[in-house]
Amino acid sequence: MGRFWSIMFLLVPILGVGVFVCAFMDETWPFVNMWFPEDISDHGYIIDNLFNTIMYLTGLIFIVTGLMLFWFMWKYDATKNSEPVKFTHGSHTLEVVWSIIPAATLLFIAIYQMNAWADAKIIRPTEMGPNGQEVVKPPLVEVVGRQFEWRIRYAGEDRIIGTQDDVFTVNELHLPVGEEAVIAIKSDDVLHSFFLPNARVKQDLVPGMKQFVWFRPMKTGQFDLVCAELCGWGHYKMKGRLTVQSRSDFDAWMKASAASQSLASFTPSDEDE
């Protein structure tokens, strides 16, 4: 019976690897569309490569560990093994080896991802200022997470968020294609997570903190905007839509939204009439 369970343990790495391969191929039922969604940003491949590198590394460890577990369970099954039990007080050499290998692996991952982290989280995009000097690019839009919606505010013609020409939407994020978009994000109440799966952008929102994310969308279309942090009973419905469009279409949409917003602001109420 002991060897039966060792075979069951052997199925763990076999089935595990099989599921990952089928999901990665993205063509085998029921694993269709189970892997990463389409990448639409110019830096998304860096995130994908980092993810795949870590997955291959941990996958190798998973396979080796599973095979070793099977082998020891099979070889030392009490019903089949007549050798007496042997006790050991440990091995300092072995302890040093299995401490150094994980430490070296983590150090490799830390160094390997430094550029990806800096490009996505530290080095803000820049542009030429009015004096011909390079300055930090201001945010095009501000996204505020709150239970359970995304409140979005676009900078108007003055390119400053917080002035009278701002444009407001809820759950509708529009960006021009081919341009580096800087987005200011914050939370109004609890922890949220701003997640654009197709752009490989994800950032936790902490109440009281304003943070920034940036990316360059390279394909037009409509894509998901979701919250990736459990933020309350309505977390499941906290989703919006990212629309990437040409600069001319974006400008036309901004103009139309500003006009309808101004019209709504000056429409008299029933009480005023």
LINWO-V898958 format. One record per pair of residues at least 12 apart in sequence whose ideal C-beta (glycine too) atoms are under 8 Angstrom apart, sorted by the first residue. I is the first residue (numbers start at 0). J is the second residue. D is the distance in Angstrom with one decimal. If there is no record, write none. Layout:
i;j;d
I;J;D
I;J;D
This chain:
i;j;d
0;78;7.0
1;72;6.9
1;76;3.8
1;77;6.2
1;78;5.5
1;79;7.3
2;72;7.7
2;73;5.8
2;76;5.2
2;78;7.8
2;79;6.8
4;72;6.8
5;69;5.4
5;72;3.7
5;73;4.4
5;76;6.9
6;69;7.6
8;65;7.0
8;68;5.6
8;69;5.3
8;72;6.2
9;65;7.2
9;66;7.6
9;69;4.2
11;65;5.4
12;61;6.3
12;62;5.0
12;65;3.3
12;66;6.5
15;61;6.7
15;65;7.7
16;58;7.2
16;62;6.5
18;30;7.5
19;54;7.8
19;58;7.0
22;34;5.2
35;47;6.5
35;196;7.7
36;196;4.9
36;197;5.2
36;222;7.8
36;223;7.6
37;197;5.8
37;218;7.8
38;197;6.7
38;198;7.9
38;199;6.4
39;197;4.7
39;198;6.0
39;216;5.4
39;217;5.9
39;218;4.3
39;220;7.4
39;222;6.6
39;243;6.8
40;197;7.5
40;198;4.4
40;199;5.9
40;200;7.3
40;214;4.5
40;215;6.1
40;216;5.9
40;217;6.4
41;214;7.4
41;215;4.5
41;217;5.4
42;118;6.3
42;119;6.8
42;199;7.2
42;214;6.3
42;215;7.3
43;197;7.9
43;198;6.6
43;199;4.0
43;214;7.9
45;114;7.8
45;115;4.9
45;118;7.1
45;119;7.9
46;115;6.6
46;119;7.4
46;199;4.2
47;199;7.1
49;111;7.2
49;112;5.5
49;115;5.3
52;108;7.9
52;111;6.7
53;108;6.4
56;104;6.9
56;108;7.6
119;200;7.8
119;212;7.9
123;135;5.0
123;136;6.8
123;181;7.0
123;211;6.6
123;213;6.8
124;136;4.4
124;179;4.5
124;181;5.9
124;213;5.3
136;179;6.7
136;181;5.2
136;213;7.8
137;154;7.1
137;158;5.7
137;159;7.1
137;160;7.8
137;181;6.9
138;154;7.0
138;160;6.2
138;181;4.6
138;182;6.0
138;183;4.1
138;211;6.5
139;153;6.9
139;154;6.1
139;174;7.3
139;180;5.4
139;181;6.0
139;182;6.9
140;152;6.7
140;153;4.9
140;154;7.0
140;160;7.6
140;172;6.9
140;174;7.7
140;180;7.5
140;182;5.5
140;183;7.4
141;153;8.0
141;160;5.0
141;182;7.4
141;183;4.4
141;184;7.4
141;185;7.6
142;172;6.8
142;182;5.8
142;183;7.2
142;184;4.9
142;185;7.9
142;193;6.2
143;184;7.7
143;185;5.7
143;186;7.2
143;187;5.5
144;184;7.3
144;185;7.5
144;186;4.8
144;187;6.8
144;191;3.5
144;193;6.6
144;204;4.9
144;226;6.6
144;230;7.7
144;237;7.6
145;186;7.1
145;187;3.8
145;188;5.3
145;191;7.9
146;188;5.6
146;189;6.6
146;230;6.2
146;231;5.1
146;233;6.2
146;237;7.6
147;226;7.8
147;230;7.1
147;231;6.6
147;233;3.5
147;234;6.6
147;236;5.8
147;237;4.2
148;169;5.6
148;170;5.8
148;237;6.4
148;239;7.7
149;169;6.9
149;170;5.2
149;172;7.3
149;224;6.4
149;226;8.0
149;237;7.3
149;239;4.6
150;167;7.4
150;169;5.9
150;187;7.6
151;167;7.0
151;168;4.7
151;169;6.9
151;170;7.5
151;171;6.5
151;172;5.7
151;239;7.8
152;165;5.3
152;166;7.3
152;167;5.6
153;165;6.3
153;166;4.2
153;167;7.7
153;168;7.5
153;173;7.8
153;253;6.5
153;256;7.9
155;253;7.9
155;257;6.9
160;183;6.8
164;257;7.0
166;253;5.9
166;256;4.8
166;257;5.2
166;260;6.2
167;260;6.5
168;256;6.9
169;239;7.9
170;224;7.2
170;238;7.2
170;239;3.4
170;240;6.5
171;239;6.5
171;240;6.0
171;242;7.1
172;224;5.6
172;239;6.1
172;240;7.0
172;241;4.8
172;242;7.0
173;241;8.0
173;242;4.8
173;243;7.9
173;244;6.6
173;249;6.0
173;252;5.7
173;253;7.7
174;216;5.6
174;241;7.0
174;242;7.4
174;243;5.5
174;244;7.7
174;249;7.2
175;243;7.6
175;244;6.7
175;245;6.9
175;246;4.5
175;249;4.2
176;216;5.5
176;217;6.8
176;218;6.9
176;219;5.1
176;243;5.1
176;244;6.5
176;245;6.0
176;246;7.5
177;215;6.8
177;216;7.4
177;217;6.5
177;246;7.8
178;215;6.6
178;216;8.0
178;246;7.1
179;213;6.1
179;214;7.5
179;215;4.8
180;213;6.4
180;214;6.4
180;215;7.0
180;216;6.8
181;211;6.1
181;212;7.8
181;213;4.6
182;211;6.8
182;212;5.2
182;213;6.9
183;209;5.9
183;210;7.5
183;211;5.7
184;202;6.2
184;204;5.8
184;209;7.5
184;210;5.4
184;211;7.1
184;212;6.2
185;204;6.1
185;206;7.9
185;208;6.5
185;209;4.7
185;210;6.9
186;204;3.9
186;205;6.4
186;206;4.8
186;208;7.8
187;206;7.4
188;206;6.5
189;206;6.7
189;230;5.2
189;231;6.7
190;203;6.5
190;204;6.7
190;205;6.5
190;206;7.4
190;228;5.2
190;230;6.3
191;203;7.5
191;204;4.3
191;226;5.1
191;228;5.3
191;230;5.2
191;237;7.5
192;204;6.6
192;226;5.8
192;227;3.8
192;228;3.6
193;212;6.8
193;224;7.9
193;226;7.5
194;224;7.5
194;225;5.0
194;226;6.8
194;227;4.0
195;214;7.7
195;222;6.9
195;223;7.3
195;224;6.0
195;241;5.9
196;222;7.5
196;223;5.7
196;225;7.2
197;222;4.2
197;223;6.9
197;241;7.4
198;214;4.9
198;216;6.4
198;222;7.4
198;241;7.5
199;214;7.6
200;212;5.3
200;214;5.4
201;227;6.1
203;228;6.3
204;228;7.7
216;243;4.4
218;243;6.5
219;243;5.0
219;244;5.6
219;245;6.7
220;242;7.8
220;243;6.0
221;240;5.6
221;241;6.9
221;242;5.2
221;243;7.8
222;240;7.4
222;241;4.5
222;242;8.0
222;243;7.1
223;238;6.7
223;240;7.3
223;241;7.0
224;238;6.5
224;239;3.8
224;240;6.0
224;241;4.9
225;237;7.2
225;238;4.8
225;239;7.7
226;238;7.2
